[in-house]
Amino acid sequence: MEKIVIIPTYNEKENIAKILSAIFSLQQNFHVLVVDDGSPDGTAQIVKDLFNQYPNQLFLEERKGKLGLGTAYIHGFKWSLQKGYEFIFEMDADFSHNPADLIRLYNACKNEGADVAVGSRYVQGGSIENWPLDRHIYSRGGALYTKFITWMPVNDPTAGFVCYTKKVLESINLDAIQFIGYAFQIEMKFTAWKLGFKIKEVPIVFIDRKEGVSKMSKGIIKEGVLGVLKMQWQSLLGKYKKRVSL
């Protein structure tokens, strides 16, 4: 039990079976934990129906109600740490992240010295396909804004395609993570960086979802804008002090 991919879901019946098939067909011994927030479309039942097809590789945690992306990942992190996984991945269910790139993120942490590997749209070789202009503006502007405010050396701080090593997640107080939307992604990377861990960006091609509905909202954007300011202020007050030993 070395590698596990956490996939949070809410109404992903069009995608979930296909993304699981794509991951397991890599034949790289990735396990998958689906964290479903009570999807009314039956996403969780689809996962259950696949247990026999992927024995001891596919797992499901069901939560009641839509509790947010960040809390789903925190739930998955804690579950994965309890099970002893060494490399813990975040990934969307909608094929915006290419499952084959899991191997590249794993290699960055396993063989290239990274503590956190980020599938990045905004480094050389990275790109985005099928996004409308406003999404490009929000995302790219948010990345530049985050880098300007926090000084964090990450070009794609809101990226949701990430590999964390066990030691990183064990060192972060997961109960103290404040945000649940895209600011959650920033806060996790910011905390890891402040604790002295090495973050490596791996270029990926991000493809907008073809099926299902995007979870982007004005509230998520607002959380990101205000959250970055709050993080940096709290950092200046000492919340994210680097630990002496890890």
N, C-alpha and C positions, 0 to 999 in steps of 0.2 A: 504494500500500500504506500505508494510514493506520490502519485499525482492525482489531484481531484479538481474537477471543473465545477464551479458553482454557477448555476443558471437560475436567476430569479424569474418567476413567471406570473403574469396576470393576463388572462385571455390570450393564450398563445397556441390554441388548438391547431391553427394552420401550419405552425412551424415546429412544434416540439418534437414530434416523431422524426421529422426529417433532420433536425439539427443533431439529435441523439445518434441517428444512423451515421451521419457524417463524422461525428467524433469517434465513435467506436470502430468505424471502418478504417480509421488511421492505423489501427492495430499497434498502438504505442502504449497500451496498458493505462490509458486515462480512465479514471472513474468519474462519474458525474453525480452531483447532488442537485436536484431540482428543488427550489424553495418556492412553493406556490402559495399565493395570497388569496386563497378561496376563490379561484377563477370560476365565475358562473358558467363559462362555456365548456367546462369539463376537462380542462387541461390536465388536472391531477389524475383523473381516471385514465386518460390516455397513457400517462407515465406508468401507472399501476399495471395496465394491460401489457406493458413491455418488460415487466420484471423477469418473466420467464425467459424472454429472449436475451436479456443481458444480466444473468445471475451474478450476484456479488460484485457488480460493476455499477449498477444504477440504483440510486437511492432517492427518496422523496421525503421532504418535510413539508407538512401542510400547516398553514396558519389561517386563522379566521379573520377575514377582512383585508382590505388593501392598506398595508401598514407602511409602505414606502420602500424604495430601492435600498437605501442605506441599512435599514433594520433587517432586510432580507439577507444582505451580505454579512452583516454582523452575526446573524443567526447561523449562517453557513460557515463562517470562519470558526466560530466556537465549536460547532459540530465537527468540523474537519480536524481541528486541533485535538479534540478529545479522542478522535480515531487515530491520531498519529501521523497524518499526512505531512510530507516534507515540502511539497510544492502545491500551492493552493491558488487556483485561477478564478478570475471573474470573467464572465462572458455573457453576451446577450443571446436570446433565443431566436432572433429574427434574421440571422445570416448577414447582418451588417458586419460581423466579424467572421473572417474565413477560418473555419476549424483547422485547416492545415497550418495556420500560423501559430497554433498552440505549440507546435514542435519548436518553432523559432524562439518563442518566449521561454520555453523550458530550457532550451540550450543556453540562452543568455544567463539564466540563473545557475544552471547546473555546471556549465563549462566555461563561462566567460566572466565570472566574478560578480555578477549583479545580485543584489539582495531583492530588488524589485525590478521586474521587466515590464515596460509599458508598451503596448501596441500603439504606435504613434502615427497620427495623420500629418503631423507638422514638422517632421524631419525629412532630410533628403531621401527620396524613394517612397515617402508616404503620400497619400492622396485621398480624396473623397469623390465618390460617384453618385449621381442622381439626387443631389441635394438642391433645393431651391435657393435663390440668392439670399433670402433672409436668414436661413439656417447657417449658411456660410458666414454671414456677418456676425451673427450671435456667437457662433462657436469660435471663429478665429479672433474676434474682438475679445471674447471672454478669456481666451488663452493668453493673449497679449496683456490684457488688464491684470490677470492673475500673476503673471511673471513680473509685471511692473510693481505691483503692490507688495508681493511676498518675497521677491528676489529668488524664488525657487528655480533652480536650473532645469526646468522641465517644460518642453515646448507644447505638450498636449496634456495639461493638468486635469482636464475633465474626462480623459479617456477611460472607458469602462472595460477595456480588454487588457487584463493585467495578470502577471504571475507574482505572487508573494512567496518568499521563503518562510518556512515555519518560524525561524527566529525573529523575523520582523513582526509577525502577527502576535507572537508571544510577548514581544517587548512593548507593544502598543496597548494602552488601557482601552479596550474596545468599548467599555461601558461609558467612557468619557467622550466618544465621538458624538458630535452634536447634530450633524446635518443628515438629511435623508434623501435629498435629490442629487443633482450634479455637484453641489458643494461637498457632498460626502466623498466623491472621488478626489476632489482637491484636498480635502482635509486628511484623507488617508495617506496620500503622497507627501503632503506637507509634514505630517507627523513623522513618517518614516525618514524623511530628509533631515528633520530637526534632531532625530535620534542618531544621526550619523550613518545611516545606511546608504549604500550605493544604488542609485536608480539609473537604469539603462533604457533608452528608448529604442525600440525596434520598429522600423518603418512597416506600415501596413496600408493596404487599400481598404478604406471603409466604404461599404456599399449600403445605401439607404434601403430600409426594409421594403420588400415587395408585397408581403402579405401581413395582415394585422394592422393595428393602429399604433402610431407613435405615442409615447407617454410624455412628450415635451409639453410644457405649459408655461404661462407667464409667471406662475408662482415659483416654479423651478428656477427660472432665469433670475427672478428677484432674489431667491435664496442664494444663488451663486454670487451675485453682485455684492450683497450685504455680507454674506458669509466670509468672503475673502477679506474684507475690511476687519471683521470681527476676529478672524484667525490671526491676522498680522498684529492687531492690537493686543490680543491675548499672548502672542509670542513675545512681544516687547515687554509684557508684564511677567514673563517667565514661565508660562504654562507649558511650553514645548521645550523646556531645557533639555539639552543633551545629557543622557545618563552617563555616569562614570563607567559603569560596566553593564554589559548586555548578556 
